[in-house]
Amino acid sequence: MALFRRQFLPGRKDDNAFTAVLGFTFAHWRFQPVVIGLIALAVLLATLADVMLPLYAGRLVDAIAGGTSDREAALDAALKSFGIIMVLGIAMAVLRHLAFLGIIRLTLVMISQVAEDAFHRVQRFSTNWHANAFAGSTVRKITRGMWALDLLNDTLLIALFPSLVMLVGTTILLGSYWPAMGAIIALGSVLYVGMTVALSLFYVAPAASLANAWDTKLGGALADAISCNAVVKAFGAEDREDGRLALVVDKWRSRTRRTWIRGTNNGTAQAVLLVLLRGAIIGAVLLFWWQGNATPGDVTFVLTSFFLLQGYLRDVGVHIRNLQRSVNDMEELVAMNGQPLGIEDKADAVPMKIGAGEIRFDDVTFHYAGHDKPLYENFNVTIRAGEKIGLVGHSGSGKTTFVKLIQRLYDVTGGRILIDGQDIAHVTQSSLRAEVAIVQQEPILFHRSLAENIAYARPGASMSEIVEAARLANAHDFIERLPKGYGTLVGERGVKLSGGERQRVALARAFLADTPVLILDEATSSLDSESEALIQEAMERLMEGRTAIIIAHRLSTVRSLDRLLVFDRGEIAEEGTHDQLVRLDDGIYRRLFERQAMDLARGLAA
């Protein structure tokens, strides 16, 4: 899908947005040149048939009004003109039908490509990007841009292109009979189109861009409140959320109202200019008739040409407004398409295959974007193959960042991270993460069946392998008690399951992955004692034979680990086993352990 990506500067507005969106669209057109060519040819011929229609309508009138001296000759001329008019009409209908069939094929392929490419990019955007983006807003940008592409193709190929052909063709045809008439039509049409474009670009488009920005915020606000509905209910905050949304809706309404009013003003200005052009053309043909330079058929020819041209010109205003609207609707999608992924595979990246599982931080320096002071500076640590390591420390001390860097969710600023001697910056991200299983503190499940959620670690796993992984994770028994067993849908983010059940499903997923490196964001502190015991037992089983890194929240669970790393402000302040660290006077680990022990004692006393 990389072929379909074009780089554009994000956040550019107005005329630059037109350049970016049209460039994006034409880039996709290049992948269907034959279809584009056939559509253009069909539209061109159909419009030329429309251009010629007034000429033969005028000849028909001249044949009828030519007198009665030779009625048979007049009838023959009239029937000939009538026949040509019918042929032109049938040709136009058939050619337009073929053009529409072509545009259907073109647009469906393009929308599919754009949707797939947008999803491809969003999936690969960095963790930092996702942390700063509303899921609802992102979905709104993609879906709105997809359907805007449909309108844009129709506008350019089925609307504006034939309007241009009609304008040029009518000007040439009438100008060949009366040069002054051709000049009037050319000048009036240029003024009309120029005014329409100027108003659309510089008057309507800025307001539409702002309205779309608030439309995106509205989608984000809706998704944020709906996805957190459990919290809203917990605090009885429905009225408060109604009020919060009302503020966003009010801003969206005022911005959208301004856009619609400006669009209406634009339409009125176009209508006035069309009336003036109508007066100029009809006045000119009447003058030609009075001077004896035009027959009744010529008058019919001019009037019919004008009424057809007027329809096309009136529609030009609508088409340009549609063009402006579709560009505004697509600009956020195009800008997103041009954003860097953040974390990208290098050109020479190779697949990673972890054997023993030794992990080494070699003079690593890292700081988050927007932070002047690095979190890690010349940071060095080695985790031996098969070693069980606990990460301990206050919140914000660097534990979570440590495991995120191992997964390459962020790139280091300096130094390197090696796994079995392989620099993770030079391997493909997908192969790296396929070799490192992680069980998060708050496991996230798809709204799919339990079997699909467990098998997500290995899509080709058999049902017996899925069941065995669930048994090892102490999840099989509760799954079997569910009405549909492994076929049970778990709800969005696994909301239908308890915290302990979600945790065991995540452990089953890690068992099935069977990777040499394991990361556990230990999350038993908020569970009941029975769930905690089941999960602790499954975790100990899962760690066997693997290099395991455990972010420790309850220090009582890390006593048996080979080594503990105590983090403090991005440095390893203490290192050793539980027994060694608990004996350090005024040590960080000792203080944390004693505080938890006192909290537990108070809880038991209460």
C-alpha positions as CSV (number, residue, x, y, z in Angstrom):
1,M,0.0,0.0,0.0
2,A,3.0,2.3,0.2
3,L,2.6,3.1,-3.5
4,F,-0.7,4.9,-2.6
5,R,0.9,7.3,-0.1
6,R,1.8,10.9,-1.0
7,Q,3.5,13.2,1.4
8,F,1.8,16.5,2.1
9,L,2.3,19.1,4.7
10,P,-0.3,18.5,7.5
11,G,-2.5,21.3,8.7
12,R,-2.3,23.5,5.5
13,K,-5.5,25.3,4.7
14,D,-7.5,27.0,2.0
15,D,-5.8,27.0,-1.5
16,N,-3.0,24.8,-0.2
17,A,-5.6,22.4,1.0
18,F,-6.9,22.3,-2.6
19,T,-3.4,21.6,-3.9
20,A,-2.9,18.8,-1.4
21,V,-6.2,17.1,-1.8
22,L,-6.3,17.3,-5.6
23,G,-2.7,16.1,-5.8
24,F,-3.7,13.2,-3.5
25,T,-6.6,12.4,-5.8
26,F,-4.7,12.6,-9.0
27,A,-2.0,10.3,-7.5
28,H,-4.7,7.6,-7.2
29,W,-6.1,8.3,-10.7
30,R,-2.7,7.3,-12.1
31,F,-3.3,3.7,-11.0
32,Q,-6.4,3.5,-13.2
33,P,-5.4,5.4,-16.4
34,V,-7.5,3.3,-18.8
35,V,-10.7,3.8,-16.7
36,I,-10.0,7.5,-16.4
37,G,-9.4,7.7,-20.2
38,L,-12.7,5.9,-21.0
39,I,-14.7,8.1,-18.6
40,A,-13.2,11.3,-20.1
41,L,-13.9,10.1,-23.7
42,A,-17.5,9.1,-22.9
43,V,-18.2,12.4,-21.1
44,L,-16.6,14.5,-23.9
45,L,-18.6,12.8,-26.6
46,A,-21.9,13.0,-24.6
47,T,-21.3,16.7,-23.9
48,L,-20.5,17.5,-27.6
49,A,-23.8,15.8,-28.5
50,D,-25.4,18.3,-26.1
51,V,-23.5,21.2,-27.7
52,M,-24.8,20.3,-31.2
53,L,-28.5,19.9,-30.1
54,P,-29.4,23.6,-30.3
55,L,-28.0,23.9,-33.8
56,Y,-30.4,21.3,-35.2
57,A,-33.2,22.6,-33.1
58,G,-32.7,26.0,-34.9
59,R,-32.7,24.2,-38.3
60,L,-35.9,22.5,-37.4
61,V,-37.6,25.8,-36.7
62,D,-36.2,27.3,-39.9
63,A,-37.6,24.4,-41.9
64,I,-41.0,24.8,-40.3
65,A,-41.0,28.6,-40.6
66,G,-39.6,28.7,-44.1
67,G,-42.9,29.1,-45.8
68,T,-45.3,26.8,-47.8
69,S,-43.9,27.0,-51.3
70,D,-42.2,23.6,-51.0
71,R,-43.8,21.8,-48.1
72,E,-42.2,18.4,-49.0
73,A,-38.7,19.9,-48.9
74,A,-39.5,21.6,-45.7
75,L,-40.8,18.4,-44.2
76,D,-37.7,16.5,-45.4
77,A,-35.4,19.1,-43.7
78,A,-37.5,19.1,-40.5
79,L,-37.5,15.3,-40.3
80,K,-33.7,15.2,-41.0
81,S,-33.1,17.7,-38.1
82,F,-35.5,15.8,-35.9
83,G,-33.7,12.5,-36.7
84,I,-30.3,14.0,-35.8
85,I,-31.8,15.5,-32.6
86,M,-33.0,12.0,-31.6
87,V,-29.7,10.3,-32.5
88,L,-27.8,13.0,-30.5
89,G,-30.1,12.4,-27.5
90,I,-29.7,8.6,-27.6
91,A,-25.9,8.9,-28.0
92,M,-25.8,11.3,-25.0
93,A,-27.8,8.9,-22.8
94,V,-25.7,5.8,-23.8
95,L,-22.4,7.6,-23.3
96,R,-23.4,9.1,-20.0
97,H,-24.5,5.6,-18.8
98,L,-21.0,4.3,-19.7
99,A,-19.4,7.2,-18.0
100,F,-21.3,6.5,-14.8
101,L,-20.4,2.8,-14.9
102,G,-16.8,3.9,-15.2
103,I,-17.0,6.3,-12.3
104,I,-18.5,3.6,-10.1
105,R,-15.6,1.3,-10.8
106,L,-13.0,4.1,-10.4
107,T,-14.5,5.4,-7.1
108,L,-15.0,2.0,-5.4
109,V,-11.4,1.0,-6.1
110,M,-10.1,4.4,-4.9
111,I,-12.2,4.4,-1.7
112,S,-11.1,0.9,-0.9
113,Q,-7.5,1.8,-1.4
114,V,-7.8,5.0,0.7
115,A,-9.6,3.2,3.5
116,E,-7.1,0.4,3.6
117,D,-4.1,2.8,3.4
118,A,-5.6,5.0,6.2
119,F,-6.1,2.0,8.4
120,H,-2.6,0.7,7.6
121,R,-1.1,4.0,8.7
122,V,-3.2,4.5,11.8
123,Q,-2.3,0.9,12.9
124,R,1.4,1.8,12.5
125,F,1.4,5.3,14.0
126,S,3.5,5.5,17.1
127,T,2.2,5.0,20.7
128,N,2.7,8.7,21.3
129,W,0.4,9.5,18.3
130,H,-2.4,7.2,19.6
131,A,-2.0,8.7,23.1
132,N,-2.8,12.1,21.7
133,A,-5.6,11.2,19.3
134,F,-9.3,10.5,20.0
135,A,-10.3,7.2,18.4
136,G,-13.7,8.7,17.5
137,S,-12.1,11.7,15.8
138,T,-9.8,9.5,13.8
139,V,-12.7,7.3,12.6
140,R,-14.6,10.4,11.6
141,K,-11.7,11.8,9.6
142,I,-11.3,8.6,7.7
143,T,-15.0,7.9,7.0
144,R,-15.8,11.6,6.1
145,G,-12.7,11.7,3.8
146,M,-13.8,8.4,2.1
147,W,-17.2,9.7,1.1
148,A,-15.8,13.1,0.2
149,L,-13.7,11.3,-2.4
150,D,-16.8,9.9,-4.0
151,L,-18.2,13.4,-4.3
152,L,-14.9,14.8,-5.6
153,N,-14.6,12.2,-8.4
154,D,-18.2,12.9,-9.5
155,T,-17.6,16.6,-9.4
156,L,-14.4,16.6,-11.4
157,L,-15.3,14.0,-14.0
158,I,-19.1,14.0,-14.4
159,A,-19.8,17.7,-13.5
160,L,-16.9,20.2,-14.0
161,F,-15.3,18.5,-17.0
162,P,-18.6,18.5,-19.2
163,S,-19.3,22.0,-18.0
164,L,-16.0,23.1,-19.4
165,V,-16.6,21.2,-22.6
166,M,-20.0,22.8,-23.0
167,L,-18.7,26.3,-22.3
168,V,-15.8,26.0,-24.8
169,G,-18.0,24.2,-27.4
170,T,-20.9,26.7,-27.2
171,T,-18.5,29.7,-27.4
172,I,-16.8,28.3,-30.5
173,L,-20.1,27.2,-32.2
174,L,-21.9,30.5,-31.6
175,G,-18.7,32.5,-32.2
176,S,-18.4,30.9,-35.7
177,Y,-21.8,32.4,-36.6
178,W,-21.6,35.7,-34.7
179,P,-18.1,36.6,-33.2
180,A,-19.7,39.2,-30.9
181,M,-22.0,36.5,-29.4
182,G,-19.0,34.3,-28.8
183,A,-17.2,37.2,-27.1
184,I,-20.2,37.9,-24.9
185,I,-20.5,34.2,-23.8
186,A,-16.7,33.8,-23.3
187,L,-16.4,37.0,-21.2
188,G,-19.6,36.4,-19.2
189,S,-18.7,32.8,-18.5
190,V,-15.1,33.6,-17.4
191,L,-16.4,36.3,-15.0
192,Y,-19.0,33.9,-13.6
193,V,-16.6,31.0,-13.1
194,G,-13.9,33.3,-11.7
195,M,-16.3,34.9,-9.2
196,T,-17.5,31.4,-8.2
197,V,-14.0,30.1,-7.6
198,A,-12.9,33.2,-5.7
199,L,-15.9,33.1,-3.4
200,S,-15.6,29.4,-2.8
201,L,-11.9,29.4,-2.1
202,F,-11.5,32.6,-0.1
203,Y,-15.0,33.1,1.4
204,V,-16.7,29.8,1.9
205,A,-13.7,27.4,2.3
206,P,-12.1,29.0,5.4
207,A,-15.5,28.8,7.2
208,A,-16.0,25.2,6.1
209,S,-12.6,24.2,7.4
210,L,-13.4,25.5,10.8
211,A,-16.8,23.8,10.8
212,N,-15.1,20.5,9.9
213,A,-12.7,20.9,12.8
214,W,-15.6,21.3,15.2
215,D,-17.3,18.3,13.5
216,T,-14.2,16.2,14.3
217,K,-14.3,17.5,17.9
218,L,-17.9,16.6,18.2
219,G,-17.2,13.1,17.0
220,G,-14.3,12.8,19.5
221,A,-16.5,14.2,22.4
222,L,-19.3,11.7,21.6
223,A,-16.8,8.7,21.5
224,D,-15.0,9.8,24.7
225,A,-18.2,10.0,26.7
226,I,-19.8,6.8,25.3
227,S,-16.6,4.7,25.7
228,C,-16.4,5.9,29.3
229,N,-20.1,5.4,30.1
230,A,-19.3,3.2,33.1
231,V,-17.5,6.0,34.7
232,V,-20.3,8.5,33.9
233,K,-22.8,6.1,35.5
234,A,-20.6,5.5,38.5
235,F,-20.6,9.2,39.4
236,G,-24.2,10.0,38.2
237,A,-22.7,12.5,35.8
238,E,-25.1,12.1,32.9
239,D,-26.3,15.7,33.2
240,R,-22.8,17.0,33.4
241,E,-21.8,15.1,30.2
242,D,-24.9,16.4,28.5
243,G,-23.8,20.0,29.4
244,R,-20.2,19.3,28.2
245,L,-21.5,18.0,24.9
246,A,-23.9,20.9,24.6
247,L,-20.9,23.3,24.6
248,V,-19.3,21.5,21.8
249,V,-22.5,21.2,19.8
250,D,-23.1,25.0,20.3
251,K,-19.7,25.8,18.8
252,W,-20.2,23.3,16.0
253,R,-23.7,24.8,15.2
254,S,-22.4,28.4,15.1
255,R,-19.5,27.4,12.8
256,T,-21.7,25.3,10.5
257,R,-24.3,28.1,10.4
258,R,-21.7,30.6,9.2
259,T,-20.6,28.1,6.5
260,W,-24.1,27.5,5.2
261,I,-24.9,31.3,5.2
262,R,-21.7,32.0,3.2
263,G,-22.7,29.2,0.8
264,T,-26.1,30.7,0.3
265,N,-24.6,34.2,-0.3
266,N,-22.3,32.6,-2.9
267,G,-25.3,31.0,-4.6
268,T,-27.2,34.3,-4.7
269,A,-24.2,36.1,-6.3
270,Q,-24.0,33.5,-9.0
271,A,-27.7,33.8,-9.7
272,V,-27.5,37.6,-10.2
273,L,-24.6,37.2,-12.6
274,L,-26.5,34.6,-14.6
275,V,-29.4,37.0,-15.0
276,L,-27.1,39.7,-16.3
277,L,-25.5,37.2,-18.8
278,R,-29.0,36.1,-19.9
279,G,-30.0,39.7,-20.6
280,A,-26.8,40.3,-22.6
281,I,-27.2,37.2,-24.8
282,I,-31.0,37.6,-25.5
283,G,-30.5,41.3,-26.1
284,A,-27.7,40.6,-28.6
285,V,-29.7,38.0,-30.6
286,L,-32.7,40.3,-30.8
287,L,-30.5,43.0,-32.2
288,F,-29.1,40.5,-34.8
289,W,-32.7,39.5,-35.8
290,W,-33.8,43.2,-36.0
291,Q,-30.8,43.9,-38.2
292,G,-31.6,40.9,-40.5
293,N,-28.6,38.9,-39.4
294,A,-30.5,36.1,-37.7
295,T,-33.5,34.0,-38.7
296,P,-36.2,32.7,-36.3
297,G,-34.2,29.4,-36.3
298,D,-31.1,31.3,-35.4
299,V,-32.9,32.9,-32.5
300,T,-34.1,29.4,-31.4
301,F,-30.5,28.2,-31.8
302,V,-29.1,30.9,-29.6
303,L,-31.9,30.7,-26.9
304,T,-31.6,26.9,-26.8
305,S,-27.8,27.1,-26.5
306,F,-28.1,29.7,-23.8
307,F,-30.6,27.7,-21.7
308,L,-28.4,24.6,-22.0
309,L,-25.3,26.7,-21.1
310,Q,-27.2,28.4,-18.3
311,G,-28.0,25.0,-16.8
312,Y,-24.3,24.0,-17.0
313,L,-23.2,27.4,-15.6
314,R,-25.7,27.3,-12.8
315,D,-24.5,23.8,-12.0
316,V,-20.9,25.1,-12.1
317,G,-21.6,27.1,-9.0
318,V,-23.0,23.9,-7.3
319,H,-20.1,21.8,-8.5
320,I,-17.5,24.3,-7.3
321,R,-19.3,24.4,-3.9
322,N,-19.2,20.6,-3.9
323,L,-15.6,20.7,-4.9
324,Q,-14.8,23.0,-2.0
325,R,-16.9,20.9,0.4
326,S,-15.2,17.6,-0.6
327,V,-11.8,19.2,-0.4
328,N,-12.6,20.5,3.1
329,D,-13.9,17.1,4.1
330,M,-10.8,15.3,2.8
331,E,-8.1,17.7,4.0
332,E,-7.8,16.1,7.5
333,L,-7.5,12.6,5.9
334,V,-4.9,13.9,3.5
335,A,-3.0,15.6,6.3
336,M,-3.1,12.4,8.3
337,N,-1.8,10.5,5.2
338,G,1.2,12.9,5.2
339,Q,2.1,12.5,8.9
340,P,5.2,10.5,9.6
341,L,4.6,7.2,11.3
342,G,6.9,8.2,14.2
343,I,8.5,4.8,14.6
344,E,9.4,3.3,11.2
345,D,11.4,0.2,10.1
346,K,14.7,1.1,8.6
347,A,15.3,0.4,4.9
348,D,17.8,-2.4,5.8
349,A,15.6,-3.8,8.6
350,V,15.7,-7.6,8.9
351,P,13.4,-10.1,10.7
352,M,14.4,-10.8,14.3
353,K,14.7,-14.3,15.8
354,I,15.3,-14.4,19.5
355,G,17.1,-17.5,20.9
356,A,18.3,-17.3,24.5
357,G,16.8,-13.9,25.2
358,E,19.5,-11.8,26.6
359,I,18.6,-8.1,26.8
360,R,21.2,-5.3,27.1
361,F,20.7,-1.5,27.3
362,D,24.0,-0.1,26.0
363,D,24.6,3.6,26.9
364,V,20.9,4.4,26.2
365,T,19.7,8.0,26.3
366,F,16.0,8.7,25.9
367,H,13.7,11.6,26.5
368,Y,10.1,12.2,25.6
369,A,9.2,14.7,23.0
370,G,8.7,18.1,24.5
371,H,10.9,17.3,27.6
372,D,14.2,19.0,27.8
373,K,15.7,16.7,30.4
374,P,16.1,13.0,29.3
375,L,14.5,10.3,31.4
376,Y,17.5,7.9,30.7
377,E,21.0,9.2,30.2
378,N,23.9,6.8,29.4
379,F,21.8,4.0,30.9
380,N,23.3,0.5,31.0
381,V,21.9,-2.7,32.2
382,T,22.0,-6.4,31.2
383,I,19.3,-9.0,31.7
384,R,20.7,-12.5,31.3
385,A,19.0,-15.1,29.2
386,G,16.3,-16.9,31.2
387,E,16.6,-14.4,34.1
388,K,13.5,-13.3,36.1
389,I,13.7,-9.6,36.7
390,G,11.4,-7.4,38.8
391,L,11.1,-3.6,38.1
392,V,10.3,-1.6,41.2
393,G,10.0,2.1,41.9
394,H,7.7,5.0,42.4
395,S,5.3,6.0,39.7
396,G,7.1,7.9,36.9
397,S,10.5,6.5,37.8
398,G,11.0,4.9,34.4
399,K,9.7,1.3,34.8
400,T,7.0,1.4,32.1
401,T,9.3,3.3,29.7
402,F,11.9,0.5,30.1
403,V,9.5,-2.2,28.7
404,K,8.2,0.1,26.0
405,L,11.7,0.7,24.8
406,I,12.3,-3.1,24.6
407,Q,9.2,-3.3,22.4
408,R,10.4,-0.3,20.4
409,L,7.2,1.6,21.0
410,Y,9.6,4.6,21.2
411,D,13.1,5.0,19.6
412,V,16.0,5.8,21.9
413,T,17.7,9.2,21.5
414,G,21.2,7.7,21.9
415,G,22.8,4.3,22.5
416,R,21.2,1.0,21.6
417,I,19.1,-1.9,22.9
418,L,20.3,-5.4,22.0
419,I,18.5,-8.7,22.3
420,D,20.8,-11.6,21.7
421,G,23.2,-9.1,20.2
422,Q,20.7,-7.8,17.7
423,D,20.1,-4.1,17.7
424,I,16.3,-3.8,17.8
425,A,16.5,-0.5,15.8
426,H,17.6,-2.6,12.8
427,V,15.0,-5.3,12.8
428,T,11.4,-5.2,11.7
429,Q,9.0,-4.1,14.4
430,S,6.5,-6.9,13.7
431,S,9.2,-9.6,14.1
432,L,10.5,-8.0,17.3
433,R,7.0,-7.8,18.9
434,A,6.2,-11.3,17.7
435,E,9.1,-12.5,19.9
436,V,8.1,-10.6,23.0
437,A,4.9,-11.4,24.7
438,I,3.3,-8.9,27.0
439,V,0.5,-9.1,29.6
440,Q,-0.7,-5.6,30.4
441,Q,-1.9,-4.3,33.7
442,E,-5.3,-3.5,32.0
443,P,-5.7,-6.2,29.4
444,I,-7.6,-5.0,26.3
445,L,-9.7,-7.5,24.5
446,F,-11.4,-7.3,21.1
447,H,-15.2,-7.5,20.8
448,R,-14.8,-10.9,19.4
449,S,-15.1,-14.5,20.8
450,L,-12.9,-15.7,23.6
451,A,-11.3,-18.2,21.2
452,E,-10.4,-15.4,18.8
453,N,-9.0,-13.2,21.6
454,I,-6.8,-16.0,22.9
455,A,-5.7,-17.0,19.4
456,Y,-4.7,-13.4,18.5
457,A,-1.2,-14.3,19.6
458,R,-1.1,-17.2,17.0
459,P,-4.0,-16.9,14.5
460,G,-3.3,-20.4,13.1
461,A,-3.7,-22.1,16.4
462,S,-6.0,-25.1,16.6
463,M,-8.9,-25.3,19.1
464,S,-7.1,-27.8,21.2
465,E,-4.1,-25.5,21.5
466,I,-6.4,-22.6,22.5
467,V,-8.0,-24.7,25.2
468,E,-4.6,-25.9,26.5
469,A,-3.4,-22.3,26.7
470,A,-6.6,-21.4,28.6
471,R,-6.0,-24.3,31.0
472,L,-2.4,-23.2,31.7
473,A,-3.8,-19.7,32.4
474,N,-6.5,-21.0,34.8
475,A,-9.1,-19.6,32.4
476,H,-10.7,-22.8,31.0
477,D,-13.1,-23.4,33.9
478,F,-14.7,-20.0,33.9
479,I,-14.9,-20.0,30.1
480,E,-16.7,-23.4,30.1
481,R,-19.3,-22.0,32.5
482,L,-20.3,-19.3,30.0
483,P,-23.4,-20.0,27.8
484,K,-21.4,-20.2,24.5
485,G,-18.1,-21.2,26.0
486,Y,-15.1,-20.2,23.8
487,G,-17.6,-18.7,21.3
488,T,-18.7,-16.0,23.8
489,L,-18.4,-12.4,22.6
490,V,-16.6,-10.4,25.3
491,G,-18.0,-6.9,24.5
492,E,-16.0,-3.8,23.6
493,R,-12.6,-3.9,25.3
494,G,-13.8,-7.1,27.1
495,V,-16.3,-5.2,29.2
496,K,-18.5,-8.3,29.7
497,L,-15.7,-10.0,31.7
498,S,-14.4,-9.2,35.2
499,G,-10.9,-7.9,35.7
500,G,-9.6,-11.2,36.8
501,E,-11.2,-13.0,33.9
502,R,-9.7,-10.5,31.4
503,Q,-6.3,-11.0,33.0
504,R,-6.5,-14.8,32.6
505,V,-7.5,-14.5,29.0
506,A,-4.5,-12.2,28.4
507,L,-2.3,-14.8,30.1
508,A,-3.7,-17.5,27.9
509,R,-2.8,-15.4,24.9
510,A,0.8,-15.1,26.2
511,F,0.9,-18.9,26.8
512,L,-0.2,-19.5,23.2
513,A,2.4,-17.0,21.9
514,D,5.2,-19.0,23.5
515,T,7.8,-16.4,23.1
516,P,11.3,-16.4,24.6
517,V,10.9,-13.0,26.2
518,L,7.9,-12.2,28.5
519,I,6.8,-8.9,30.0
520,L,4.3,-8.9,32.8
521,D,2.7,-5.7,34.0
522,E,1.6,-7.5,37.2
523,A,-1.9,-6.5,38.0
524,T,-3.1,-8.6,40.9
525,S,-3.4,-5.8,43.5
526,S,-6.9,-4.8,42.6
527,L,-8.3,-8.4,42.4
528,D,-10.0,-10.6,44.9
529,S,-7.9,-13.1,46.7
530,E,-9.1,-16.1,44.7
531,S,-8.5,-14.4,41.3
532,E,-5.1,-13.2,42.6
533,A,-4.1,-16.7,43.6
534,L,-5.1,-18.2,40.2
535,I,-3.3,-15.5,38.2
536,Q,-0.2,-15.6,40.4
537,E,0.0,-19.4,39.8
538,A,-0.5,-18.9,36.1
539,M,2.2,-16.2,36.0
540,E,4.7,-18.4,37.7
541,R,3.9,-21.2,35.2
542,L,4.2,-18.8,32.3
543,M,7.7,-17.5,33.4
544,E,9.3,-20.9,33.3
545,G,12.1,-21.2,30.8
546,R,11.8,-17.6,29.6
547,T,13.5,-14.2,30.1
548,A,10.8,-12.5,32.2
549,I,10.5,-8.8,33.1
550,I,7.8,-8.0,35.7
551,I,6.7,-4.5,36.6
552,A,6.0,-5.1,40.3
553,H,3.1,-3.3,41.9
554,R,2.7,-5.6,45.0
555,L,6.2,-6.3,46.3
556,S,5.1,-9.5,48.0
557,T,4.9,-11.0,44.6
558,V,8.5,-10.5,43.6
559,R,10.3,-12.2,46.5
560,S,11.2,-15.3,44.4
561,L,12.6,-13.4,41.3
562,D,16.2,-13.6,40.4
563,R,16.9,-9.9,40.6
564,L,15.1,-6.7,41.3
565,L,15.9,-3.3,39.7
566,V,14.8,-0.4,41.7
567,F,14.2,2.7,39.5
568,D,14.4,6.3,40.7
569,R,14.2,9.2,38.2
570,G,15.4,7.2,35.3
571,E,18.3,5.5,37.0
572,I,18.7,2.1,38.7
573,A,19.2,3.2,42.3
574,E,19.3,-0.3,43.8
575,E,19.8,-3.8,42.5
576,G,19.6,-7.2,44.0
577,T,17.4,-9.9,45.3
578,H,14.5,-9.2,47.7
579,D,16.5,-10.5,50.7
580,Q,19.5,-8.3,49.8
581,L,17.4,-5.1,49.2
582,V,15.2,-5.4,52.2
583,R,18.3,-5.2,54.5
584,L,19.6,-2.0,53.0
585,D,19.3,0.8,55.6
586,D,17.2,3.7,54.3
587,G,16.9,2.0,50.9
588,I,14.1,2.8,48.5
589,Y,13.0,-0.8,48.2
590,R,13.0,-1.3,51.9
591,R,10.8,1.8,52.4
592,L,8.4,0.7,49.8
593,F,8.2,-2.8,51.2
594,E,7.7,-1.6,54.8
595,R,5.0,0.9,53.7
596,Q,3.0,-1.9,51.9
597,A,3.5,-4.2,54.9
598,M,2.1,-1.5,57.2
599,D,-0.8,-0.9,54.9
600,L,-1.6,-4.6,54.8
601,A,-1.4,-4.8,58.6
602,R,-3.8,-1.9,59.0
603,G,-6.2,-3.5,56.6
604,L,-6.2,-6.7,58.5
605,A,-6.6,-4.9,61.8
606,A,-9.6,-3.0,60.4
